[in-house]
Amino acid sequence: MKPAWIRLFGSAIVAGLVLGAAGRAVMYFVALEAGEAAGFSLGGSVDVILFGALVGTPVALVFWLVRPRVPLPVPWFGVVWG
């Protein structure tokens, strides 16, 4: 098993990519619905990624510290039994 900081860093990268892409797609459709010109820019993408990092990092650190103390079932239990 890899050290915790490597897993956290990898999870942050994957979450940033997935949520960044989803966020940009939602903004694209909102702009189309509002009748605005929809487009992507490097600056806008960086802003979305930085905002997600600024909000997500403290939340992830709190979760990382609290999670061992919260009794939760094994993660696969819900997937198997619904």
N, C-alpha and C positions, 0 to 999 in steps of 0.2 A: 504494500500500500504506500502511495506517495505521501509526502509530508502535507500537512493541512494547508500551508500557504500555497503550495502548488495547485492543490485541488481548488482552493478559493480563487486563485488567479485564473485558472482555466474556466471555472464556472462563470466568473465575471466576464470573460471574453465571449463565451458562448451566449450568455444572457444579453450582453450588449449588442451582439450581432443580430440576434433574433428579435429583440425588442426594438432595436433601431430600425430594422427593415419593416417591422409591423407598424411602427410609429410613422415612418415616412409614407407607407402605403395609405394609412388612415388620413394623414394630412393631405395627400394627393386627392383622395376622394372627397374630402371636405372642401378643398379648394374648387374642385369641379362642380360640386353641388352649390357652392356659393357664387358660381359664375366667374371666379377669378382664374387667372392664368396659372395652370398647374405646372410645376417644374421642380427640378432638383438642382441644388447647388452644393458645392463643397462646403461653403460656409454654413449653410443651413444644416447639413448633415453633421458637421462637427459640433454645432450648437446642441443638436439633439443628443449626441453621444456624451458630450460633457455634462449636460443637465442630468441625464440618466446616471452617469458616474457619480455626480455630486449627491444625488438623492439615494441611489442604490447602495453606495459604499457604507454609509453609516447604518442603514437598515440591515445590510448583510452582516456587519460586524456585531450588531446587537443580537441578531438571530443566531450567529455562530456562538456567542457567549451564553445565550439562554437555552438553546436547543438541548444540550446534555441534561439540563435540569427539568425539562418538561417531558412527562411520560406520554409517549406517543406509540402507537402500534408500529410494527415493522412496515416499511413503506410498501412492499409488494402485497401486503395483506389486502389493502383496498383495491388493488388492481385485480387480484384473483377473485375476491368475494364481492366486489362492487360496493 
